[in-house]
Amino acid sequence: MSKMTPHAALIAGSALFLSLACNSGKPDTSRVIANVGGDKITEAEFQDVVKTLSPDPKEAQSFLSDPAAQGERANLASRIAMSKAIATYAKQTGLDQDPGVKRQLEQQEANVYFQALAKKRMPTAEPTDEQLMAFYKEQVERMKAQGASGAAPPFETVKAQVAQGYKQQRAQAISLDIQKEIKAKVPITLADDYRPAGE
C-alpha cells in the first residue's frame, strides 16, 4: 500500500469537489456518507471526486476498494465535507460576495479550466526511445551552438532526465497552443501601456 499512502493529488484537490457537477440526470440513490449543514454527500459523489482527482484510474479504484486505504478514504471524506462546510459558511456570512474573494475564485476557476484543457491534450503514452533520442540530439546540438565544451553524457546514462525534459517541453508546447487557440476565439485587447513587450 506504499503507493497509495501519499495521495497528494486527491487530498490537495479535495476542495475542487465543490465545483464538480455530479448531476448526471439519474437520481443518486447511493449511501449518504456525510451531512454538511443539511446538504448530503453521497458515496457515488465521493467516488466521482476520487476518479476526477486521480490521474490513474487503477490507483483511484484501488483507493476506493482497498481495505488498507480505509483511513485515507475517511480523511478525504472529512476534507471534502470541511470544504463544503467552508463554502456554505462563506455564503452564510456574505464572504462569497467580497470583491477580492470573487477575483481570487475567478483566477482559480481559470486555472482549473486551463489544467483540464492541458490534461485532455497531453499524450498519455510514454515517449518512444526514438522521440527521446531525437530530443537528446537537439539538446546536444543546442548546447554546442551555445559554446558548451566537452562530450555530452551518453544517452543511456541521462535517459531519465531526457524523458523528463521531453515531457516538460511537450507540456510547454501544449500550453502555448491552448493560449493561441483561446486568443483566436476570445480576442484580447490591452491598452498600450499595459501591453507586454513583444505583443
C-alpha positions, -999 to 999 in steps of 0.1 A, spaced: 0 0 0 30 23 0 20 36 -34 -14 47 -21 -1 65 10 6 100 -3 -25 106 -24 -13 142 -27 -34 149 -57 -65 135 -41 -61 154 -8 -48 186 -23 -76 186 -49 -104 178 -25 -115 214 -24 -124 211 -61 -153 189 -50 -174 220 -47 -170 228 -84 -177 193 -97 -211 188 -113 -224 155 -101 -258 158 -118 -258 130 -144 -295 132 -148 -300 99 -128 -312 101 -92 -284 93 -68 -296 66 -45 -262 57 -31 -255 58 6 -251 92 23 -216 93 38 -217 129 51 -243 155 60 -230 191 59 -255 216 72 -283 196 57 -265 191 24 -257 155 17 -226 140 2 -232 105 -12 -209 76 -18 -214 80 -56 -203 117 -54 -173 107 -33 -163 81 -59 -167 106 -87 -144 130 -68 -118 104 -64 -119 94 -100 -118 130 -111 -88 139 -89 -67 108 -95 -46 108 -127 -45 70 -127 -79 51 -129 -63 20 -114 -50 39 -84 -84 56 -79 -101 22 -80 -75 8 -55 -80 38 -32 -118 32 -33 -118 -5 -27 -86 -15 -8 -94 -21 29 -60 -8 38 -69 26 24 -100 30 46 -83 55 68 -72 76 38 -107 74 24 -121 87 57 -96 115 58 -105 126 22 -142 124 30 -136 146 61 -117 171 40 -144 172 13 -170 177 40 -150 205 55 -145 222 21 -183 221 16 -188 235 51 -164 263 45 -182 272 12 -215 271 30 -202 293 58 -187 318 33 -222 321 17 -239 325 51 -215 353 62 -215 370 28 -178 363 22 -187 349 -12 -198 384 -23 -165 401 -13 -149 416 -45 -114 404 -36 -126 368 -29 -145 368 -62 -114 378 -81 -94 350 -64 -121 325 -72 -122 336 -108 -84 331 -111 -87 296 -95 -115 287 -119 -94 298 -149 -65 277 -136 -87 246 -132 -101 251 -167 -66 255 -182 -53 224 -164 -83 204 -177 -77 216 -213 -40 207 -209 -47 173 -194 -70 164 -223 -43 172 -248 -13 157 -231 -3 124 -246 -8 96 -221 17 73 -238 53 74 -227 76 88 -253 94 63 -275 131 58 -275 132 74 -310 115 105 -297 138 107 -267 169 102 -289 158 130 -313 151 153 -283 185 144 -268 203 152 -301 185 185 -303 196 194 -268 232 183 -275 233 205 -307 218 234 -288 244 232 -261 272 230 -288 257 261 -305 259 279 -272 295 271 -269 295 242 -245 327 222 -245 333 186 -237 315 155 -247 278 151 -239 270 123 -215 259 91 -232 221 89 -239 216 58 -217 230 75 -186 208 105 -189 177 89 -204 155 96 -174 164 133 -174 159 134 -212 124 119 -207 116 145 -181 128 173 -203 109 160 -233 77 159 -212 82 194 -199 88 207 -235 56 189 -247 37 205 -218 50 239 -226 41 235 -263 6 223 -254 2 253 -230 12 277 -258 -11 261 -283 -40 264 -259 -33 300 -253 -31 307 -290 -64 289 -296 -81 308 -268 -68 342 -280 -81 333 -315 -115 326 -302 -117 351 -274 -98 382 -286 -78 402 -260 -71 439 -264 -48 456 -239 -42 493 -235 -8 503 -250 7 510 -215 -5 476 -203 7 455 -233 37 432 -226 67 438 -248 65 417 -280 27 416 -281 
